[in-house]
Amino acid sequence: MVVEGPLLYAGVFLLGLLIGSFLNVVIHRLPARLQHDWECQCRELLAQEPVITDTPPPGIAYPPSRCPQCGHQIRAWENIPLLSYLLLRGRCSNCGTGISLRYPIVELLTGLAFLLVAITFGAGPQLLAGLLFTAFLMAMSGIDLDTQLLPDQLTLPLLWLGLLLSLFGIFTNPVDSILGATLGYGILWGVYHLFRLLTGKEGMGYGDFKLLAALGAWLGWQFVPMIILMSSLVGALVGGALMLSKALQREQPMPFGPFLAAAGWLTLLWGRDLLDWYFRVSGLT
């Protein structure tokens, strides 16, 4: 029996809250793990002795989360999405140190995003694929905001998944998927090198190329221009607002990944409707 309607939406929303809690761990721990691995690889490449006292950062799934201030291990009832934050009043139960508001925000945003995917696609393969797509984009956005990095460990699996799903026609066909990945990577690669030739500066990172390639693989080449336009416009507006408010300096870099991710996610849900609206408004139809 296929579950539809309110029961499906409630279940998907609760699943989103749980996945959002896990994504908080990924956002927090994955960059530290990558940094440690890179340092170890550099020492090996330079034939340097390993640092004996160097303790690897926590893994994604183990050990359990602890308060960064006092080391208190987070108990099960303290790790319930949203509810635990409210019960604890945003503070560690042991030392009273404030818990970042970003944790419940990520949980809530993931739950709401999952819910919108369920409302848009209903039960079926597109729902499962859309939830996976959403989780990847949420994790990458959080990491990029923190570190201005888009790890290959996330962008490349998302790219290959998009190509693989195109074989089954989940969101697009294989030809459009391959062209989308090629066009997505190629456009930003060209913009990057042109900007560097003109200014002598790097305007974005290679992770942005790979993320747009992944979005093109999932959605098809037809939507790549829309994603670039939407992300660029919103990024320019947000960047301008931050500079006017002095929250961002002119020479301070701003991560582009979250804007690409948001544009890609909106395109997944309402891309065709947005294109139709644009053609009507512009008089092209």
N, C-alpha and C positions, 0 to 999 in steps of 0.2 A: 504494500500500500504506500502510495506517494503522499508525503505530508505536505499540505499546502496551507496557506492563509496564516492566521495569527500564531498557530502553534509552531509553524516553520520559522516565522519572523522572530518569535521569542527565543527559540532554540539557537538560531543563528546569532542573535544579539548577545546572548549569554556566552556562546562560543567565542565571539569577538572580544568580550571582556577578558576571558581566560587567555586567549592568544595575545591580547594586548599586554597582559601581565608578563607573559613569556618574552614578548618583544622588548619590554623594558630591560630584561636581562641581556638580551642580544645586543641592544644599543649600548649598554653599559660595559659589557665584558668583551665583546668581539674586538673592538679597537685595541684594547690592552693586550689581548692575546696575539693579535697581528703584530703589534709593536715589538713584543717579546720575541716572536718568531723571526722577525726581520733582523733584530739585533743579533740573535744567535747565528743566523745565516751570514751576516756580515763578518762576525768573528771567525766563522769557519772559512769564509772566503779569504780573509786576511791572515789565516793560519795563526790566529790568536788563541790563547788558552781560554776556556770557558770560565765564567765567573762562578766560583764555588758557592758563594752565598746567594746567587741569583735564584730566587724562587719564582716559578712560573705563575702568572696571574690565574685566577679561577677560570675553570672551563665554563662552557655555556650551561650545561646541565648539572655540574657538580663542581665544588661543594655547594651546600645550601647558602642562600643569601644571608648576609649579616649586616648589622648597622656599621657603617664606615667609621663612626666615632668611637663606639665602645666595644664593638665586636659581638654584640648580642645576636645570637642566631634567630632569624625570623621564624616564628612558629606558624603552624598551618592556619590558625585563626587570624593571624596577623598578615596573612598573604591573600586574603579574599579580595578580588578586584573591587575597587571603589568602596565597598562596605568597610574594609579594615581601615582605610584611610580616615573615614568618617568616625569610626569607633575610637581610633587612636588620636583623633583630633589633629592629625597631621604630624604626630611626634612619635619618636621611639618609645616603646613601653618601658625600656630599662633606664635610659639616660635622659630622655626628654628632648633630644636633639630633633630639630625640625626635619620632616621628610619632604623632599622636593615635590612641588605641585605637579611637576611633569609626569610623575608616575600615574596618578589618576587621570590626567589629561590624555596620555597615550592610550590607556585602557578604554576610556570613554570614546575617544575618536575611532579606535579600532572597532569597538562594538557598533557605533553608529554607521561606520563605513561598511561593515559586514551586513548590517540591516538593509542599507540601501542597495547593496548588491543582490540580496535576496529578493527585495521588492522588485527590482528591475528584471531579473532573470528567472525567478521562481525556482522550483526544484529541478535539478538536472545537471548535466555535465558543465554547462556554462556557470552555474552557481559555484561548484567546487573549484573550477579553474579561476573564477573571479575572486574568490576568497583567498586563494593562494597568491594571486597577483597582488591583491590588496596588502597582504601581510608582508610580502617582499618590499613593496614600495614604502610601507610605514617604517620598516626597519632601516632601510637605506636613507630615508629622509632624516630620521633621528640621528643616525651616525654622521651624516653629512653636516647637519647643523652643529654637532659637537666638535667634529674633527676636520671638516672640509675634505673628507675622503669618501669615496664610493668603492668599497672593497670588491675585488674580483670574486671573492667567495660568495657574493650575492648577485652582482650584475651578470656574471657569466652563466650561472645556473638559470637565472630568469630568462636570459637570451635563448639558451638551448631548450628550455621548457616551451617557450613561445614557438620555436621552430617545430618541436615535436608535436605540439597540440594542433598545429596547422595541418598536419597529415590527416587529422580527423575532422577538420573543418569546424573546430570549436568557435573560433572568432573570425578566422580568415582562411584562405587556401595557401598551399605551400609556395606558389609562385609569388603571391603578394607578400607573404611573410618573409621570404628570402630577399625580395626587393626592398621591403621595409627595413630589414636589418641593415642592408647595404647602404641604403639612402640615409638612414638615421645616423649611422657612424660617419659616413662620408661627408655629410653636410657640416656637422660640427667640427670634424677634422679640418675641413677647408676653412671654416671661419676662424678656428684656432690659429692656423698657420698664417692666414692673411692678417689677423690682428697682431700677431707677433712680428710680422714683417713691417707693418705700419707703425707700431708703437714700441717695439722691442720688449714687450711685456707679454706674459701669458694670461689670457683672459679667462681660461677655464682649464679643467683637468681632463685627462683621458677617461676617467670614470664617467664623466658626463657623456662622452661619445658612446661608451658601452651601454649606458642606461638608455639613451635614445635608440640605439640599435635594438635593445631588448624590447622597448615599446613598439618599435616598428615591426619586430618579429611577431608580437602578440596581435597587433591591430591591423597590419598591412601598410604598404607604402602610401596609400591614399591619405592616411591620417597624420603622417609625419609632419607636413607643413603646418597643419592645425596645432599640433602639439608644440612645435617651435614657436609659433605666433602667440599662443596662449601663455606659455611659460615666460616668454620674453616680455610681453606686455605686463603681466602681473609682477614679474621680477623687477622691471623698471619702476613700476608704481611703488612697490614695497621698498625698494632701495632708495628711491627719491624721498619717500616719507621718512625713512630712518635717518637719512642725511639731514633733512630739514629739522628733525627733532634732536639732532646731535647724537643719536644713538649709534650712528655708523659714520666713520670718517671717510672722506673721499677716497683715500688710498687704501682703505681697509677692504679686503676681499669679502665677498658675500657668496655663500654656497648656492649653486644653481640647481643642484639635484632635487631639493624639495619642490621647486617650481615645475621641473620636468615631471616629477612623480605625480604631482597634483593634476597637471594637464593630462598626463597619460591616463590617470584613473578616471577623470571626468570624461575623457574620450571613450574609454571602455564602456561606460554606462550610457552616455548620451551623445556620442560622437556623431551619429547619423542625424539626430535631431538638430544638433548645433550646426552641422553643415547645411541642412535644409533651411534653417533660420537665417544663416549668413547669406545664402543665395537669394532668399526672398528680400531681405533688407537691402542687399546691394543691387537688386534688380537684375541679377544674372539669370533668373528663371522667369 
